[in-house]
């Protein structure tokens, strides 16, 4: 007998309780609920031989690109092997895609999910996981295009449709379609106030448009929906702190860092990455964050064996070391990352080339700035800048590269380059207090040309 979920998708469990628990967990994943893993556990308990809940758990761990989570995901995939042959082809396709993620073949995983979505455009798991990988790969086009291909096939009354619309909103934002992104996000939130990815998308829109007061008000307005019980809470506090920095309220940003991006809050690598990125921005603006960076490193303890696995993470670990003033540790970390890049056995992973061609040049540029080799830093950072989207993350996250470039330009002979970057910035959005700070540091056009 064939079984189906509430969207009519083939389902490998005859247990109504297991199917309902999986549906609840699926909503939790898409809502970034802190209880999503508990819901997955309920589905596993209700039908231990059903592959899909374990695949959901593996996918959750793999959406956090850190080695310990990948090992936990591999355990779940191993537990599925005995039963996957009897599962519907849809669940087998998810298994194959997640195997590619474990192997570091992210583009292949997304291609498999694309094939699955052509057949089953209402497969929310495929949409969610591929979206996470597109984010980690910095693929703005697919962040927008994949949900766009699927959305017309969704019933507006489906409880998960607003969450798919939230994915689309974020993709629109990363493609600089800010008005459409905000409209889609507001539509999603009108349907379901728990679409936290839509809250996140609008925060990005307002940051990228220089609408600082609007951004502060937006996050405050929606704070009851994201500040508690959400896996996005720390990241949205990070956005709140970025807005403070754009307003040059550095004391306010530091208060948010101490209140929400420090200590026991930093459970996951993505949380520590946000903390490092925030502290580095403050460091570039002359705030003494050395003790905070040392505390962050004590909590993080970057693993040399994992160096070079994910260039985005590697770069942020380096920023914490540089912010702490530990140049010896920074040099050692870059050497560990470079060693993996030289390992032929590692070359099949998608991020191998990213680390070699983007991550290492950026890290060397950051280290040059810390050594006060400011012109070398500006040259190296600018040379790698055009390839920075390959690191993954968002435009807002990668803006720290431009912030670092501006700091290097302001201290050396690359002021004309700094002026060019500021021109680009001012054409993209109204000048914020932060931009005006850099304009003053770089100097007027005639000074920059001198």
C-alpha positions in Angstrom: 0.0 0.0 0.0 1.3 3.5 -0.9 1.3 6.2 1.6 1.5 10.0 1.1 2.0 13.1 3.1 -0.4 16.0 3.3 0.9 17.4 0.0 0.4 14.1 -1.8 4.1 13.3 -1.8 5.1 9.6 -1.6 5.9 8.7 1.9 7.6 5.6 3.3 5.7 5.2 6.6 2.3 3.6 7.3 2.2 5.3 10.7 -0.1 8.2 10.8 1.5 9.3 14.0 5.0 9.3 12.4 3.7 11.2 9.4 2.1 13.9 11.6 5.3 14.2 13.7 7.4 14.6 10.6 5.0 17.3 9.2 5.3 19.1 12.5 9.1 18.8 12.5 9.2 20.0 8.9 7.4 23.2 9.8 9.8 23.6 12.7 12.8 23.3 10.4 11.4 25.9 8.0 10.4 28.2 10.9 13.9 27.9 12.5 12.2 26.6 15.7 14.5 25.5 18.5 12.2 22.5 19.0 12.6 21.1 15.4 15.0 18.3 16.5 12.6 17.2 19.2 9.9 16.9 16.6 12.1 14.8 14.4 12.9 12.5 17.4 9.1 12.1 17.8 8.8 10.9 14.2 11.7 8.5 14.6 10.2 7.1 17.8 6.8 6.6 16.0 8.4 4.6 13.1 12.1 3.7 13.7 12.5 2.1 10.3 11.2 5.1 8.3 14.2 6.7 6.6 12.8 10.2 6.2 12.9 11.5 9.8 16.6 10.4 10.1 17.2 12.1 6.8 15.6 15.2 8.2 18.0 15.0 11.2 21.0 14.5 8.9 20.0 17.4 6.8 19.6 19.6 9.9 23.2 18.8 11.0 24.5 19.3 7.5 22.9 22.7 7.2 25.5 23.7 9.9 28.8 23.2 8.0 31.0 22.2 10.9 32.9 18.9 11.1 31.3 17.5 14.3 27.9 18.0 12.8 28.9 16.3 9.6 30.0 13.3 11.7 26.6 13.2 13.5 24.8 13.4 10.1 26.9 10.5 8.8 25.7 8.4 11.7 22.1 9.1 10.8 22.8 8.2 7.1 24.4 5.0 8.2 21.4 4.1 10.2 19.2 4.6 7.1 21.1 2.3 4.8 19.4 -0.9 5.8 15.9 0.6 5.0 16.5 3.0 2.2 16.2 0.4 -0.6 12.5 -0.1 0.4 11.8 3.6 0.6 10.0 5.6 -2.2 12.3 7.0 -4.9 11.7 10.5 -3.4 13.3 9.5 -0.1 16.1 7.7 -1.9 16.8 10.9 -3.8 17.1 12.8 -0.5 19.5 10.1 0.8 21.6 10.5 -2.4 21.7 14.3 -2.1 22.7 14.2 1.6 25.5 11.8 0.8 26.8 14.3 -1.6 26.7 17.0 1.1 28.7 14.7 3.4 31.3 14.3 0.7 31.5 18.1 0.2 30.0 17.9 -3.3 27.5 20.7 -2.7 26.7 21.5 -6.3 25.9 17.9 -7.0 23.6 17.7 -4.0 21.7 20.8 -5.3 21.5 19.3 -8.8 19.9 16.2 -7.3 17.4 18.3 -5.3 16.7 20.2 -8.5 15.8 17.0 -10.3 13.6 16.0 -7.4 11.8 19.4 -7.4 11.0 19.1 -11.1 9.0 15.9 -10.2 7.8 17.2 -6.8 7.8 21.0 -6.6 6.0 20.8 -3.3 8.8 19.0 -1.6 9.5 21.5 1.1 12.5 19.6 2.4 14.3 19.8 -0.9 13.5 23.5 -1.2 14.8 24.2 2.4 18.0 22.2 2.2 18.9 23.4 -1.3 18.3 26.9 -0.1 20.7 26.4 2.8 23.4 25.1 0.4 22.8 27.9 -2.0 23.4 30.3 0.9 26.6 28.5 1.9 27.8 28.5 -1.8 26.9 32.2 -2.2 24.7 31.3 -5.2 22.3 34.3 -5.2 20.7 33.3 -8.5 19.6 30.0 -7.3 18.5 31.4 -3.9 15.9 33.3 -6.0 15.3 30.9 -8.9 14.7 27.6 -7.1 11.7 28.8 -5.0 10.5 30.8 -8.0 10.3 27.6 -10.0 8.2 25.9 -7.3 6.0 28.6 -5.8 3.3 28.6 -8.5 2.7 24.9 -7.8 1.9 25.6 -4.1 -1.6 26.1 -2.8 -1.9 29.4 -1.0 -3.7 27.6 1.8 -0.9 25.2 2.5 0.6 26.0 5.9 4.1 25.8 4.5 3.5 28.0 1.5 4.4 31.2 3.5 7.7 29.6 4.4 8.5 28.9 0.7 7.6 32.5 0.0 10.1 33.5 2.7 12.8 31.6 0.9 11.9 33.5 -2.3 12.0 36.8 -0.5 15.5 36.2 0.7 16.6 35.1 -2.8 15.1 38.3 -4.2 17.1 40.4 -1.7 20.4 38.7 -2.5 19.7 39.5 -6.2 19.2 43.2 -5.2 15.5 43.1 -6.0 14.7 44.9 -2.7 11.2 46.1 -3.3 10.0 42.7 -4.5 11.8 41.1 -1.7 10.2 43.2 1.0 6.7 42.7 -0.6 7.1 38.9 -0.7 8.4 38.9 2.9 5.5 41.0 4.2 3.1 38.8 2.3 4.6 35.7 3.9 4.4 37.2 7.4 0.8 38.3 6.9 0.0 34.7 6.3 2.1 33.3 9.2 4.0 35.5 11.7 6.4 32.7 12.4 8.1 32.9 9.0 11.4 34.1 10.6 13.3 33.8 7.3 11.0 36.5 6.0 11.8 38.7 9.0 15.4 38.1 8.2 15.0 39.0 4.5 13.5 42.4 5.4 16.3 43.1 7.8 18.7 42.5 4.9 16.7 44.7 2.6 16.8 47.6 5.1 20.5 47.1 5.8 21.3 47.1 2.0 19.1 50.2 1.4 20.6 52.2 4.2 17.3 52.4 6.0 18.8 52.2 9.4 15.9 53.5 11.5 13.4 51.3 9.6 15.6 48.3 10.2 15.8 49.0 14.0 12.0 49.5 14.1 11.4 46.3 12.0 13.4 44.1 14.3 11.9 45.6 17.4 8.4 45.2 16.0 8.9 41.5 15.2 11.1 40.7 18.2 8.4 38.7 20.0 8.4 36.3 17.0 12.2 35.8 16.8 13.9 36.5 20.1 12.7 33.4 21.9 12.6 29.8 20.9 14.3 30.5 17.5 17.5 29.2 16.0 17.7 32.6 14.2 17.6 34.7 17.4 21.4 35.2 17.7 21.7 36.0 14.0 19.0 38.6 14.2 20.6 40.2 17.2 23.7 40.4 15.0 21.7 42.2 12.4 20.5 44.6 15.1 24.1 45.3 16.0 25.1 45.8 12.4 22.4 48.5 12.2 24.0 50.2 15.3 27.4 50.1 13.5 25.9 51.7 10.4 24.6 54.5 12.7 28.1 54.7 14.3 26.5 53.8 17.6 29.5 51.7 18.6 28.6 51.6 22.3 25.2 50.3 21.4 26.6 47.6 19.1 29.0 46.6 21.8 26.2 46.3 24.3 24.3 43.9 22.0 27.5 41.9 21.4 28.0 41.5 25.2 24.3 40.7 25.8 23.5 38.4 23.0 26.7 37.3 21.1 28.9 36.1 23.9 29.3 33.4 26.5 26.9 30.5 26.6 24.9 31.9 23.6 27.7 30.8 21.3 26.8 27.1 21.0 27.3 26.6 17.3 29.9 27.6 14.8 27.5 29.9 13.0 27.0 31.8 16.3 30.7 32.2 16.8 31.1 33.3 13.2 28.5 36.1 13.8 30.4 37.1 17.0 33.7 37.2 15.2 32.3 39.2 12.3 30.8 41.8 14.7 33.9 42.2 16.8 36.1 42.6 13.7 33.9 45.4 12.4 34.2 47.1 15.7 38.0 46.5 15.8 38.3 48.2 12.4 36.6 51.3 13.9 39.0 51.5 16.7 37.1 49.7 19.5 39.3 47.6 21.7 37.8 44.1 21.5 40.9 42.1 22.2 39.7 40.6 25.5 36.3 39.7 23.9 38.1 38.1 21.0 40.2 36.1 23.4 37.1 34.9 25.2 35.5 34.0 21.9 38.5 31.9 21.0 38.5 30.2 24.3 34.9 29.1 23.6 35.6 28.3 19.9 39.0 26.6 20.1 39.3 26.3 16.3 40.3 22.8 15.4 43.5 22.6 13.3 42.3 19.3 11.8 39.2 21.1 10.4 41.2 24.1 9.0 40.6 24.5 5.3 37.3 22.6 5.3 35.1 25.6 4.9 36.6 28.9 3.8 33.9 31.1 5.2 34.4 29.6 8.7 38.2 29.6 8.3 38.2 33.4 7.6 36.0 34.2 10.6 38.2 32.1 12.9 41.2 34.1 11.7 39.3 37.4 12.4 38.9 36.3 16.0 42.7 35.6 16.3 43.6 38.9 14.7 41.1 40.8 16.9 42.7 39.2 19.9 46.1 40.4 18.7 47.5 36.8 18.4 49.4 37.0 15.1 51.3 33.8 15.8 48.0 31.8 16.1 46.8 33.6 13.0 49.9 32.6 11.0 49.6 29.0 12.2 45.9 28.9 11.3 46.6 30.1 7.7 49.3 27.5 7.4 46.9 24.7 8.5 44.3 25.9 5.9 47.0 26.0 3.2 48.1 22.5 4.0 44.6 21.1 3.3 44.5 23.1 0.0 47.7 21.2 -1.0 46.2 17.8 -0.3 45.2 16.1 -3.5 42.8 13.8 -1.7 40.7 16.8 -0.7 40.3 18.3 -4.2 36.9 16.7 -4.9 35.2 18.9 -2.4 33.6 22.0 -3.8 35.0 24.2 -1.1 38.6 23.1 -1.8 38.9 25.4 -4.8 37.1 28.2 -2.8 39.6 27.9 0.0 42.5 28.0 -2.5 41.3 30.8 -4.8 39.3 33.0 -2.4 39.7 32.1 1.3 43.5 32.0 1.5 44.1 35.2 -0.4 41.6 37.0 1.8 43.1 35.6 4.9 46.6 36.7 3.9 45.3 40.2 3.1 43.7 40.4 6.6 46.9 39.2 8.2 48.9 41.8 6.2 46.6 44.5 7.7 47.2 43.2 11.2 51.0 43.4 10.5 50.5 47.1 9.4 51.4 46.1 5.8 48.5 48.2 4.7 49.3 48.6 1.0 49.9 44.9 0.7 46.6 44.3 2.5 44.7 46.6 0.2 46.2 45.0 -2.9 45.5 41.4 -1.8 42.0 42.1 -0.6 41.0 43.9 -3.7 42.4 41.2 -5.9 40.2 38.6 -4.2 37.1 40.8 -3.7 35.4 40.0 -7.0 35.4 36.3 -6.1 34.2 36.8 -2.5 30.6 35.6 -3.2 32.0 32.1 -3.7 32.8 32.1 0.1 29.1 31.8 0.8 27.0 33.9 3.1 25.1 37.1 2.2 26.1 40.5 0.9 25.7 41.9 4.4 28.1 39.3 5.8 30.7 39.7 3.1 30.7 43.5 3.6 33.3 43.0 6.2 35.8 42.5 3.3 35.0 46.0 2.0 35.2 47.4 5.6 38.7 45.9 5.9 39.7 47.2 2.5 38.6 50.7 3.5 40.6 50.4 6.7 43.7 49.4 4.8 43.1 52.2 2.2 42.7 54.8 4.9 46.1 54.0 6.4 48.2 53.8 3.3 48.7 54.9 -0.2 45.6 53.2 -1.7 43.3 56.1 -1.0 42.2 56.3 -4.6 41.0 52.7 -4.4 39.2 53.5 -1.1 37.5 56.5 -2.8 36.4 54.3 -5.7 34.9 51.8 -3.2 33.1 54.6 -1.4 31.7 55.8 -4.7 30.4 52.4 -5.4 28.9 52.2 -1.9 27.2 55.6 -2.2 25.7 54.7 -5.6 24.2 51.5 -4.0 22.5 53.2 -1.0 22.3 56.5 0.8 25.4 57.3 2.8 25.0 56.1 6.4 27.0 57.5 9.4 29.4 54.6 8.8 30.0 55.5 5.2 30.5 59.1 6.2 33.1 57.9 8.7 35.0 56.2 5.9 34.7 59.2 3.6 36.3 61.3 6.3 39.1 58.7 6.9 39.8 58.3 3.2 39.6 62.1 2.5 38.0 64.1 -0.4 38.7 63.2 -4.0 41.6 65.6 -4.4 43.3 64.1 -1.3 42.6 60.6 -2.4 44.2 61.3 -5.7 47.3 63.0 -4.3 
